[in-house]
């Protein structure tokens, strides 16, 4: 029952890497990257049960948001952004929109990336003033005019 260990690069400093080392690393990278959707789904499920004081947990909120976007006739990319817009809550509660945006950036349009990145500021219009913050801070955000005027992820 002698199972072979996975191949690994032999260098300990990048300057010493060989063609063979980088072929091994490249193959592992492409396999790992191919499983990103499963890891994102698993991470999204971490939002289940986390209400943060809201009436529903963050997973339910995310599903509701994506459902509303779909019902509103938004395209698939927008719906995915709506589903994942709060996925950063568990890792970056102080900058969750940035975390979600960075995760989505390689896969979505610049407009949808921008929308996810700034959704926290735009939603703040509804509650910032209750927390002693400026509810009009969204006006200071520079971006595509149509998105600034209508930016919302439900």
C-alpha positions in Angstrom: 0.0 0.0 0.0 2.7 2.4 -1.0 1.0 5.4 -2.5 3.2 7.7 -4.4 3.4 11.2 -3.0 2.3 14.0 -5.3 5.1 15.5 -7.3 6.5 18.7 -5.8 9.0 21.3 -6.9 12.4 20.8 -5.5 13.6 24.4 -5.0 13.4 26.5 -1.9 14.0 29.9 -3.5 12.3 30.9 -6.7 15.6 31.8 -8.3 16.5 28.1 -8.2 13.3 26.8 -9.9 13.7 24.7 -13.0 11.4 24.0 -16.0 10.3 20.8 -14.4 9.5 22.5 -11.1 7.4 25.1 -12.8 5.5 22.5 -14.9 4.6 20.8 -11.6 3.5 24.0 -10.0 1.6 25.1 -13.2 -0.3 21.8 -13.3 -1.3 22.0 -9.7 -2.4 25.6 -10.1 -4.7 24.8 -13.0 -6.3 21.9 -11.1 -6.7 24.1 -8.0 -8.2 27.0 -10.0 -10.6 24.6 -11.6 -12.2 23.9 -8.2 -12.8 27.6 -7.4 -16.6 27.4 -7.9 -16.8 24.6 -5.3 -14.8 26.6 -2.8 -16.9 29.7 -3.4 -20.1 27.8 -2.8 -18.7 26.3 0.4 -17.7 29.8 1.6 -21.1 31.2 0.7 -22.6 28.5 2.9 -20.7 30.0 5.9 -23.2 32.9 5.7 -26.0 30.5 6.8 -27.1 31.2 10.4 -25.2 34.5 10.6 -27.9 37.2 11.0 -25.7 40.0 12.3 -28.8 41.5 13.9 -30.8 41.4 10.6 -34.2 39.6 10.2 -32.7 36.9 8.0 -29.3 35.3 7.9 -26.7 36.5 5.3 -27.2 33.4 3.1 -30.9 34.0 2.9 -30.2 37.7 2.1 -27.8 36.7 -0.6 -30.3 34.3 -2.2 -33.1 36.9 -1.9 -30.8 39.4 -3.6 -29.9 37.1 -6.5 -33.6 36.1 -6.9 -34.7 39.8 -7.0 -32.0 40.5 -9.6 -33.1 37.5 -11.7 -36.8 38.5 -11.5 -35.7 42.1 -12.5 -34.4 40.6 -15.7 -30.7 41.1 -14.9 -28.2 39.0 -16.8 -26.4 36.0 -15.4 -23.3 37.9 -14.4 -25.2 40.5 -12.5 -27.2 37.7 -10.7 -24.0 36.0 -9.7 -22.7 39.3 -8.4 -25.9 39.8 -6.4 -25.5 36.3 -5.0 -21.9 36.8 -3.9 -22.0 40.5 -3.0 -21.7 39.8 0.8 -19.5 36.7 0.6 -16.7 38.8 2.2 -18.6 39.3 5.4 -16.9 36.3 7.2 -13.3 37.3 6.2 -13.5 41.1 6.1 -16.4 42.5 8.1 -14.9 46.0 8.0 -14.4 45.8 4.2 -16.6 43.0 3.0 -17.5 44.7 -0.3 -13.8 45.0 -1.2 -13.3 41.3 -0.4 -16.3 40.3 -2.6 -15.1 42.6 -5.4 -11.6 41.2 -5.5 -12.9 37.7 -5.6 -15.2 38.5 -8.5 -12.9 40.9 -10.4 -11.2 38.3 -12.8 -14.6 37.0 -13.9 -17.0 39.9 -14.2 -17.3 43.2 -16.2 -15.7 46.4 -14.9 -19.2 47.8 -14.2 -20.3 44.8 -12.1 -16.9 44.8 -10.3 -17.4 48.5 -9.5 -21.0 47.9 -8.3 -20.0 45.1 -5.9 -17.0 47.1 -4.6 -19.1 50.1 -3.8 -22.4 48.5 -2.7 -21.6 49.0 1.0 -21.4 52.8 0.5 -24.6 53.0 -1.5 -26.6 50.9 0.9 -25.3 53.1 3.6 -27.7 55.8 2.4 -30.4 53.9 4.3 -28.7 53.7 7.6 -25.5 55.7 7.9 -27.2 58.6 9.6 -28.5 56.3 12.4 -24.9 55.5 13.2 -23.6 59.0 13.1 -22.1 58.7 9.6 -22.8 60.7 6.4 -25.6 59.1 4.5 -24.7 61.1 1.4 -21.1 59.8 1.2 -22.1 57.8 -1.9 -22.1 61.1 -3.7 -18.3 61.3 -3.3 -17.8 58.0 -5.0 -16.4 58.4 -8.5 -17.6 55.9 -11.1 -19.7 55.3 -14.1 -22.5 57.9 -14.0 -25.3 55.4 -14.6 -24.1 53.2 -11.8 -23.6 56.1 -9.4 -27.1 57.2 -10.1 -28.6 53.7 -9.8 -26.1 51.6 -7.9 -27.9 49.0 -5.9 -27.6 45.5 -5.1 -31.0 45.1 -3.4 
